[in-house]
Amino acid sequence: MDKKIRVGILFGGKSGEHEVSLQSAKNVFEAIDKDKYDVVLLGIDKQGQWSLLDTSQFLLNAEDPRKIKLRDSHDHVSLVPGNRDERLVNPGGHKSVGPIDVIFPILHGPFGEDGTVQGLLKLANLPFVGAGVLGSAVGMDKDVMKRLLRDAKIPIGRFQVFHRQSGEEMNFKDIKAELGLPFFIKPANYGSSIGINKVRDLDQFERAFKEAFEFDNKIVIEENIEGREIECSVLGNEEPIASVPGEIIPRHDFYSYEAKYIDENGAYLKIPAELPSPLVSQIQDLATKTYQTLCCEGMARVDFFLKENNEIIVNELNTIPGFTKISMYPMLWEVSGISYTELIDRLIQLALDRFEKESRLKTSYES
């Protein structure tokens, strides 16, 4: 029998999406093929401390998304550049955790999905699942993302960007004249609908931009687009493939954090979406084009608005989409013929393939 591949699942983190990451990690750990992979659980607490966790009991209140919590551990670890057997060490006793063949980051939001961890893993010469440094950073920053999509002639909605230092220039009447009402205010570098508000009047506007600036120094203001909310999963490196599209029918005012991860009745997911075949093909093509435009690898979920006249608008892309039991990314692949377990396997193989190809590149002019 071939030797098992040792996979480090990296989860938790300092972002406001910490609890979402715990749910995703739980599902990935439960679904991964234990006959093929040995799993090492690497939890990151809200202060940024990395710990080695017991696979039999690494979460508290695991079945309650409102109370789920990382179990305390005193077995802290650090990631350091070095040889294969000593990249993860105990900082106190300098004890090696042993060789890790590949890291599966399930870190949503800043300090995990934005290129920071990807850069650390690259410096440590460790293969990892998902987009690289550039794709991760671009995918997190809604401002940069939208400008790249616009330059690639990919249809997006109207938007404005404000930095903290230019916040005084924000004028409700001017924004209303440009984008209409309602509009959305979002932190530029966050996900899972954290810090997002739908604005209909001046009072909501003032509260919304204050809240958005609590999460980021840059905010994006987007027009409200009336239409169906369609999502499509993408998988692959150089030759990505797209799943069948699904539709989100929110039961809240919009597809909020609560609807995504807390309230199982917060939205109805119609998978696959009821769409004519030509429109399905258009959405899939646009999903892969968006994916490649934003330098993605491994996986991503592309979110769309489908207007009444069948015009397709790209809303955004997520490079580490949720893997919870009510998450769209794995559910779309399940309906498309790739099971949850097989999806995890493919993502790991994509990470190893990319690492092997990158390892052939020269790093100097020496022969």
N, C-alpha and C positions, 0 to 999 in steps of 0.2 A: 504493500500500500504506500502511496506517495506521502511524503511528510506534509503535515498540515501547515497551512499558511497562518502566520500569527498576525492577527488584526487588532490594532488598538482603536477602540471606539472612543473618540474624544468629544465630550459633551458638557453641558452646563454653561459656564461662562459668565462674564460680567454684565452682559447686556440685559435690557428689559425683557428679552425673550428667553431668559434662563429656564423658566418652567416649561416652555414649549420644547426646548431642547431636551429636557429630561424625559418628556413624553415620547419624543421621537427616538431617543436612545433606547428606551425601554422596548419599543416596538422592533427596532432593528436588532437588538440583542436577542429577542425572543424568536425572530424569524430567520436569522442567519443560520446557514447550514453548519451545524456543529461537527458533522463528520468530515468537513472539508477545512474548517477554520477553527483555530484556537483564538479565543477572545480575551483581550486585556481591556478592562474598563478604566478609562482615565477621566475622572470627573474634575471639573474646574468650578470652584465655588464662586460666590458673588464678589469676593475680594481678589480673585484671580489666582488663587492657590491651586496647583495641580495635585491630585492624589490618586493613588492606586486603590481601586475599590474591589470589594468582594463580590463576585458575580452572583452569589446567592442572596445578597441583601444589600443592594446599593442605593435603594430609594426608600423614603418614608412616604406613607399615604399615596402609594403608587397609582391607585385606582381613582384618586380624586384630583382632577386637574386644578382645582382651586387651592389645594393644600399640599400638592406634591412637593417633595423636598429632597435634596441631596443628603444622603446619610453622612454624618461626620466621619472623617478618617484622619488618623495621625500618620498614615503611611504616605507622606508627601514625596513627590517626584519632581525632577527638573529635566527638561530636554536640553541636551548640549551637543554641539557638533563633535564627532568622533567616530570611532569604528562602529561597526554594525551592532556589536554586543553591548556597547556602553553609551548609547545615546540617551537612554532614560535611566537616570540614577537617583538614588535617595540623597538629597543634599547634605544630610547630617552625617550618615555613615558612608556615603559615596558607594552605596550598594547598587549594583546594576539590576535593573528589572529584567534584563535579558533581551535578546534580539526581537525587534518588531519588524515585520516584513512590509506592512502598509498601515497607514493611519486612515480611519474613516471619520472625518470631522462632521459632527452633527451640531454645529454651533450656529445659531441663528442671530443675525444682527451684528452690531459692532463687536470688535475683538474676537471675531471668529469667521464671519462671512465676508469680511471687507478686505481681505488680502493680508491682514496682520499675521494670523496663524499660518496661512499658506507660505508667507515669506520665511517664517521661523522653520517650518518643516522643510522647505527647500534648502535653507542654510544647513540644516541637520542631515541633508541628503536622504530624506525619507520619502518614499512614494506616498501620495495621499489622494483620496477620492475627491472629485469635483474640480471646479475651475481653478486655474493658477492664480498668481498674484494679480496680474492685470485684469483678467476677467472678473475676479472676485471684487476688486476695488471698483471697477466700472459698474458692475451689477448692483453694488450697494448704493452708489451715489446717483440719485434720481435726476439730478441736474445734468451731470456728465452723460449719463445714459441717454437722456432725451436728446441732447445735442448730437450725439453720435448717430442715433436713429434718424434724426431729422436730416443729417448730412447724407445718410445712406438712402434717402427718399422713402423711408418707411413711415407710414401714416401714424401720427401721434396727435394728441390733443394739444390745445393751446396752454401755455404755462408761463409763469413768471418766477424769478428766483430773487431772494433777498438774503443778504448776510447780516449777521448781528449788528455790525458797525453801520450798516445802511438801513437798519430797521426803522429809523425815524422817517425814512422816505416812503414807507408804506402808507398808502392812502386808500381808504376803503372805496371812495367814489371813483378813483381812477381804476382800481382793480375791477370794480363792478362794471365800469364802462368797457373795459377790455375783455373780461371773461364772462360777464353776465352773472346772474344769481340762479341757484346757489353755486358756490365753488368750494374746493377742498384746500385746506392748509395742512402740509405734511412736513415733518423733519426730512431733510434731504437724504440722510443716511440712517434710515431705520426701516424695519419691516413689520410684518404681522399687524399692520394698522395701528401700531403704537404711536401716540401723539397726533393722530389724524382727527380732524374735525370737519364736518360739513357746515359751511357758513351761509346763513340766510340774511343776516342783518348786522348792523354795526356792533351791537353788544357781543354777539357770537364771534365776530371778527376779532375783537380785542382779546377775548378769552382764548381763542384758538391760536393766535400767533404767539401769545405768551407761553402757552403750553408747548407748542412746537419748538420754541427756543429753549425749553428746558431739556430737550433731548439732543439738540444739534445747534451748531453755530450758523447753519444755513438752512433755509426753508424753501420749499417749493409750493407754489400756489397753482392749482390746476382747475381748468374749466370742468364743470359737471357735464358728463356726456350721457345722454339718455340712450339706453340700449341694453341688450342682454349681456351678462357677464360670462364670457367664455374663457376657458383655460385649456392649455395644451402642454403636455409634458414632452421634453426633448432629452434624448440619450445619445451619447457618443462623443468621439473626439473629432477626427478629421472628416468623418462622414456621418453626421448625426441623423437620427431618425426621430419622427414625431409620432406621438400617440394619437388615438382618436380624441377629439375635443370633448370636454365636459362643460356643463353649464351650472353656474351658481345662482340659485334663486334665494336671495337673502330674505329673512323674516324680520331682521332688524332694519334700521334706516339705511345702513349700508353694511358691507361685509367687514364687520369690526373684529377686533381681537376677541371679544366675547363670543361672537358668532363662529369664529374659526376654531377656537380651542377650548372654550369653557362650556358653552351651551350647545348640546348635541342637537337641539332643535332650532339653533340660530340661523341655519340656512339649509335649504334643500339642494343636494347635489344630484344633478341629472346626468348620469353617465351611461352611455354616451349622450351628448346633446342631440336633440332632434334637429338635424340640419340636412339639407340636400347634399348629395355627394360632391357636386362641384364646389360648394362652399366649404365643405370639410377639407378638400384638397387645397383650397386657397389658404385656409387657416393654418394647415400643416406646413405649407410652403413658407408662409410668412413667419411661422414660429422658428423654423430652422434658419431662415435668413436673419432674423433677429438674434438668434443664438450665435451665429457665426460673426455677425457685425460687432457683437459685444465681446468677442474673443473668449467664448465659453468652451469648456471641456467637461466631460463626465456627465453632468446633468444640469438641468434648469427647468423651471416652469415659466411659460410665457402667458401673460394675462391680457385679454382683449376685451373691447367693447364691440358688440355687433349692433349697429344702428338699424332702424326700421327699414331703411332702403338697402340693407345688406352691406353697407360700407363697414369695413373692418378697421378698427383703431387699436394700435398697441398701447396698452396701459403701462406695463412694466414687466421686468423679468426678475426671477429669484434664483440665485445660484445654489442655495441650499434650501430647497423647499421643505416644508414640514413632512415628517414621516409618521405623524400620529395616526391613530385608527380612523380618524375622520378627515385625513389630509387628501387633497386631490391628486398629488403627484403619483404615489403608488397605486391609488385606485384607478387612475386612467390607464396605467400600464397593465393592471390586472385584467381590465376589460379588453385591452389591446393584445392580450395573449402572453404577457410576461408576468409571472407570479411574483409576489413580494420577495420570496427567497431567491428566485432567479434574478430579480432586479438587483438585489444586493450583490450577488455574485458577479453580474455584468459590470457593475460600477467598480468593484475591486479589480477586476481584470483590466478595465480601461485605465485605471490608475497605474497598474503594474506595466501595461504596454507603453503608456506615455513615459514613465520613468526609464524604461529600457531604451526607448528611442532617444531621450534626452541625454542618457548616459554615454551615447556614442559621439555626442558633439564635443568638439575641441574647446578647451578652456584657456588655451594659450597657443603660441606659435611653435612651441617645442614639439619635436617629432616624437 
